[in-house]
Structures are given as C-alpha cells and as structure tokens.
Amino acid sequence: MFIHPSAIVSEEANLGADVTVGPFAIIEGGTTLGDRCVVDAAAQIRSGTVVGADCKIGSGSVLGAEPQFHGFDCETRSGVIIGDRNVLREYVTVHRSIEEDVNSTIGDDNYFMTGVHFGHDSIVGNHNTFANNTLLGGHVTFGNYCVVGGDSAFHQFVKVGDYVMCQGKSGMSQDVPPYVVTANINYISGLNSVGLKRAGFGNQARREIRQAFSDIYLSSTPLAEAIKGVNLDELTPEARAFYEFLSQDSKKGFCIRMR
C-alpha cells in the first residue's frame, strides 16, 4: 500500500491490499476501497462510498458527493456502490442517493472518460463506455455494453437498454430500447448491427432483432399493436428482450422516432 504524505485518509476508511493514494487525495471515514485500487491526485472519496477491486479513480474526481437536488437533507444516510475493474478518469462526479439507505450504483468493467457526471440514484450495468462530458440525470438506468459519444445527455428517469450506441451530442429524454443507435434529440438512427455481430450474437438472433426493429421503426403500426401481434415464446432471448423493454412501464415514453 502507498499513501502519499499529503493525502488525507480517515482512520475509519477501509482500504484493501495494495491500494495507492495520490497527493492531496481525500478519503473520508465510512468508505471502502477494494484491493489494488488507485486513487489519483486530488480525488475525493466521500463517506458512504464503496469501491470494488482494481478500480482507477482519476485526478479531481469526486465520488459520493451530495446530490444536486433542491431541499436535500444533508443528514440523509445514502451512498454510492461501484463494482470491480472500473476506470473513472479525471473530474468524474458520482452523486449519492437522495433516499435514506439507498445507493447510486455502478456495475463492473465500465469506463468513464473525463468529466462524466453520474446523477443521484442512477444505475449503470457492466461493460459500458461513456465518452467525455456525458451527463446522466438523476434516476437514469443504463444496461450493459453501451457506447456513449461525448457531450451526450440523459434526462432524469430515462432507461437505456443493452448494446446501445449513442452518437456524440445525443440528447435523450425518452427511454432507448436495446440494440439501437441514437442521434440528435430522441432520434433512433438505425440498428447497432456491427456491435451485435462483434458481440457474438448468432445469425438467428440478429435476424429476429432486425425483424423486430423493422416492425417497430419501419412500420406505421402503433407500438402497442405491433408488440401485441408477436409471439414472444417463439423468439430467441435476445430478440425477446427488445420487445420486453418496449412493453414495460415508462415514465418518459419511448424513443420511437427515426430520421
């Protein structure tokens, strides 16, 4: 373990084996850092934050800060839980929940580039990449294996499915189903066909996903009617997930427009 002499590390912080803490970093009490984590210069790990093993926290990042929420009670006991092997580059901000005993949550193997903001009560799955200055409002939910271009923004309560690719400067205020490519404001510009092939989706699954995409985005049939006409039991699990996402309750509605 190496802790720079200028770092401030509480005796009540729980640090795993071989942790490295850079100059002027602050690690408060009531925090946990897993084995082999690296905390770069001037990063802050606030109380209530749990970080898994093999994570890298970039310079100036702040994890577990108070949420940007009018009327928030600072005495609320909430936190942030971050899984294993995540990279959070410089000046990433991850805010804790607004609810008592609730956590904002990040899964495993995610990459957050410089300046990403992760709002309170958001949930991110695994293997996602967020390019510079991506903004997630409160209560945003991301699936797995998504790639988000820089300067993209997601309105509070928006849900994003698996294997989504977002063009840089995308703005999403409605839910985004799995496997699609987004662009501009709430536009679906196509299917992430290359991403699905690279991910190892089989031929049958990709055919069914293409058909599902056509039924929803290249047809004038209303969404509810298009879903009702499909026998989900006959589909591969991958194609079924597309329809199931669009069948769930949504606070924001779904992105169903296409350029």
C-alpha positions as CSV (number, residue, x, y, z in Angstrom):
1,M,0.0,0.0,0.0
2,F,1.2,3.5,-0.8
3,I,-0.4,6.7,0.6
4,H,1.2,10.0,-0.4
5,P,2.1,12.1,2.7
6,S,-0.1,14.9,1.5
7,A,-3.2,12.7,1.2
8,I,-5.9,12.8,3.9
9,V,-7.1,9.3,4.7
10,S,-9.5,8.8,7.6
11,E,-8.7,6.1,10.1
12,E,-12.3,4.9,9.7
13,A,-11.8,4.2,5.9
14,N,-11.5,0.6,4.9
15,L,-8.6,0.2,2.4
16,G,-7.9,-3.2,0.7
17,A,-4.5,-4.6,-0.1
18,D,-2.1,-2.8,-2.4
19,V,-4.2,0.4,-2.6
20,T,-2.4,3.5,-4.0
21,V,-3.5,7.0,-2.9
22,G,-2.0,10.0,-4.7
23,P,-1.1,13.5,-3.4
24,F,-3.8,15.7,-1.9
25,A,-6.5,13.0,-2.3
26,I,-9.2,12.8,0.4
27,I,-10.7,9.6,1.6
28,E,-13.4,10.1,4.3
29,G,-14.5,7.7,7.0
30,G,-17.2,5.2,6.2
31,T,-15.7,4.4,2.8
32,T,-14.3,1.1,1.4
33,L,-11.7,0.7,-1.4
34,G,-11.1,-2.8,-2.8
35,D,-7.8,-4.4,-3.4
36,R,-5.4,-2.7,-5.9
37,C,-7.4,0.4,-6.4
38,V,-5.6,3.6,-7.5
39,V,-6.8,7.0,-6.4
40,D,-5.1,9.8,-8.3
41,A,-4.1,13.3,-7.1
42,A,-6.9,15.4,-5.5
43,A,-9.6,12.9,-5.9
44,Q,-12.2,12.6,-3.2
45,I,-14.0,9.5,-1.9
46,R,-16.8,10.7,0.3
47,S,-18.5,8.9,3.2
48,G,-20.8,6.1,2.2
49,T,-18.9,5.2,-0.9
50,V,-17.9,1.5,-1.6
51,V,-15.5,0.9,-4.5
52,G,-14.7,-2.6,-5.7
53,A,-11.3,-4.1,-6.6
54,D,-9.0,-3.0,-9.3
55,C,-10.6,0.4,-9.9
56,K,-8.8,3.6,-11.0
57,I,-10.1,6.9,-9.8
58,G,-8.8,9.9,-11.8
59,S,-7.5,13.2,-10.6
60,G,-10.1,15.6,-9.3
61,S,-12.9,13.0,-9.4
62,V,-15.5,13.2,-6.6
63,L,-17.4,10.0,-5.6
64,G,-20.3,10.1,-3.1
65,A,-20.9,13.9,-3.1
66,E,-24.3,15.2,-2.1
67,P,-26.9,15.1,-4.9
68,Q,-27.9,18.2,-6.8
69,F,-31.4,18.2,-5.5
70,H,-33.4,21.1,-4.1
71,G,-34.2,20.6,-0.4
72,F,-31.9,17.6,0.1
73,D,-31.3,16.9,3.8
74,C,-27.5,16.5,4.2
75,E,-28.2,14.2,7.2
76,T,-29.7,11.6,4.8
77,R,-27.7,8.3,5.0
78,S,-27.1,7.2,1.5
79,G,-24.2,6.2,-0.7
80,V,-22.6,5.0,-3.8
81,I,-21.6,1.4,-4.7
82,I,-19.1,0.8,-7.5
83,G,-18.1,-2.6,-8.7
84,D,-14.8,-4.1,-9.9
85,R,-12.4,-3.0,-12.6
86,N,-14.0,0.4,-13.3
87,V,-12.0,3.3,-14.7
88,L,-13.2,6.8,-13.8
89,R,-10.9,9.3,-15.4
90,E,-10.3,12.9,-14.4
91,Y,-13.1,15.0,-12.9
92,V,-15.8,12.4,-12.9
93,T,-18.6,13.1,-10.4
94,V,-20.8,10.4,-8.9
95,H,-23.5,11.6,-6.5
96,R,-25.1,9.6,-3.8
97,S,-28.8,8.9,-3.5
98,I,-31.5,11.3,-2.2
99,E,-33.2,8.4,-0.4
100,E,-32.4,7.1,3.1
101,D,-30.3,3.8,2.9
102,V,-30.3,3.8,-0.9
103,N,-27.3,3.8,-3.2
104,S,-26.4,5.1,-6.7
105,T,-24.9,2.0,-8.4
106,I,-22.2,1.3,-11.0
107,G,-21.5,-2.3,-12.1
108,D,-18.3,-3.8,-13.3
109,D,-15.8,-3.1,-16.1
110,N,-17.1,0.4,-17.1
111,Y,-15.1,3.2,-18.5
112,F,-16.0,6.8,-17.6
113,M,-13.9,9.3,-19.6
114,T,-13.1,12.8,-18.4
115,G,-15.8,15.0,-17.0
116,V,-18.6,12.4,-16.9
117,H,-21.4,13.3,-14.4
118,F,-23.4,10.4,-12.8
119,G,-26.5,11.8,-11.1
120,H,-28.1,10.6,-7.9
121,D,-29.9,7.3,-7.8
122,S,-28.7,6.3,-11.3
123,I,-27.9,2.7,-12.1
124,V,-25.3,1.6,-14.7
125,G,-24.7,-2.1,-15.6
126,N,-21.5,-3.6,-16.9
127,H,-19.0,-3.0,-19.7
128,N,-20.3,0.4,-20.7
129,T,-18.2,3.3,-22.1
130,F,-19.1,6.9,-21.5
131,A,-17.1,9.4,-23.5
132,N,-16.1,12.9,-22.3
133,N,-18.6,15.1,-20.6
134,T,-21.5,12.6,-20.8
135,L,-24.3,13.7,-18.3
136,L,-26.7,11.4,-16.6
137,G,-29.5,13.0,-14.7
138,G,-31.0,11.5,-11.5
139,H,-32.6,8.1,-11.6
140,V,-31.2,7.2,-15.1
141,T,-30.8,3.5,-15.8
142,F,-28.3,2.0,-18.2
143,G,-28.0,-1.6,-19.3
144,N,-24.8,-3.3,-20.5
145,Y,-22.3,-3.0,-23.3
146,C,-23.4,0.5,-24.3
147,V,-21.1,3.1,-26.0
148,V,-22.0,6.7,-25.5
149,G,-20.4,9.5,-27.5
150,G,-19.1,12.7,-25.9
151,D,-21.3,15.5,-24.7
152,S,-24.4,13.3,-24.6
153,A,-27.1,13.9,-22.0
154,F,-29.8,11.8,-20.5
155,H,-32.8,13.3,-18.8
156,Q,-33.8,12.1,-15.3
157,F,-35.7,8.7,-15.1
158,V,-34.6,7.7,-18.6
159,K,-33.9,4.0,-19.2
160,V,-31.4,2.7,-21.8
161,G,-31.2,-0.9,-22.9
162,D,-28.2,-3.1,-23.7
163,Y,-25.8,-2.7,-26.6
164,V,-27.0,0.8,-27.4
165,M,-24.6,3.2,-29.3
166,C,-25.2,6.9,-28.9
167,Q,-23.8,9.4,-31.3
168,G,-21.9,12.3,-29.7
169,K,-24.1,15.2,-28.5
170,S,-27.1,12.9,-28.3
171,G,-29.9,14.1,-26.0
172,M,-32.3,11.6,-24.7
173,S,-35.4,12.4,-22.7
174,Q,-37.2,9.2,-23.6
175,D,-36.3,5.5,-23.0
176,V,-34.0,3.9,-25.5
177,P,-34.6,0.2,-26.4
178,P,-31.7,-2.3,-26.7
179,Y,-29.6,-2.7,-29.8
180,V,-30.2,0.7,-31.5
181,V,-28.1,3.7,-32.5
182,T,-29.3,7.1,-31.3
183,A,-28.6,10.6,-32.7
184,N,-29.6,14.2,-32.1
185,I,-32.7,14.6,-29.8
186,N,-34.7,11.4,-29.1
187,Y,-34.0,10.0,-32.6
188,I,-33.2,6.4,-33.4
189,S,-31.0,6.4,-36.5
190,G,-30.7,2.7,-37.0
191,L,-29.8,-0.7,-35.6
192,N,-26.4,-1.3,-34.0
193,S,-25.8,-4.2,-36.4
194,V,-22.0,-4.1,-36.3
195,G,-22.0,-4.0,-32.5
196,L,-24.3,-7.1,-32.3
197,K,-22.1,-9.0,-34.6
198,R,-18.9,-8.1,-32.7
199,A,-20.6,-9.1,-29.5
200,G,-21.1,-12.6,-30.8
201,F,-24.9,-12.6,-31.4
202,G,-25.9,-15.6,-33.5
203,N,-27.4,-15.3,-37.0
204,Q,-30.9,-16.3,-35.8
205,A,-30.9,-13.7,-33.0
206,R,-29.7,-11.0,-35.4
207,R,-32.3,-11.8,-38.0
208,E,-35.0,-11.7,-35.4
209,I,-33.7,-8.4,-33.9
210,R,-33.7,-6.9,-37.5
211,Q,-37.3,-8.0,-37.9
212,A,-38.3,-6.6,-34.6
213,F,-36.6,-3.3,-35.4
214,S,-38.4,-3.2,-38.7
215,D,-41.8,-4.0,-37.1
216,I,-41.4,-1.1,-34.7
217,Y,-39.4,1.6,-36.5
218,L,-40.1,1.0,-40.2
219,S,-43.9,0.4,-39.9
220,S,-46.9,2.7,-39.4
221,T,-48.4,0.1,-36.9
222,P,-48.8,1.6,-33.4
223,L,-46.3,0.4,-30.9
224,A,-48.8,-1.4,-28.6
225,E,-50.4,-3.2,-31.6
226,A,-47.1,-4.2,-33.1
227,I,-46.0,-5.8,-29.8
228,K,-49.3,-7.5,-29.2
229,G,-49.0,-9.2,-32.6
230,V,-45.7,-11.0,-31.7
231,N,-45.5,-14.4,-30.0
232,L,-42.5,-13.9,-27.7
233,D,-42.2,-17.5,-26.8
234,E,-41.1,-18.3,-30.4
235,L,-38.2,-15.8,-30.3
236,T,-34.6,-16.0,-29.2
237,P,-33.9,-14.5,-25.8
238,E,-32.1,-11.6,-27.5
239,A,-35.0,-10.6,-29.7
240,R,-37.5,-11.2,-26.9
241,A,-35.6,-8.6,-24.8
242,F,-36.2,-5.9,-27.4
243,Y,-40.0,-6.4,-27.2
244,E,-40.0,-6.8,-23.4
245,F,-38.2,-3.5,-23.0
246,L,-40.8,-1.7,-25.1
247,S,-43.6,-3.5,-23.1
248,Q,-42.5,-2.2,-19.7
249,D,-43.9,0.8,-17.9
250,S,-42.2,4.0,-18.7
251,K,-42.2,7.4,-17.0
252,K,-40.7,9.1,-20.1
253,G,-42.2,7.2,-23.0
254,F,-40.0,5.5,-25.7
255,C,-37.8,6.9,-28.4
256,I,-39.8,5.6,-31.5
257,R,-39.0,8.4,-34.0
258,M,-36.5,7.7,-36.7
259,R,-34.9,10.1,-39.1
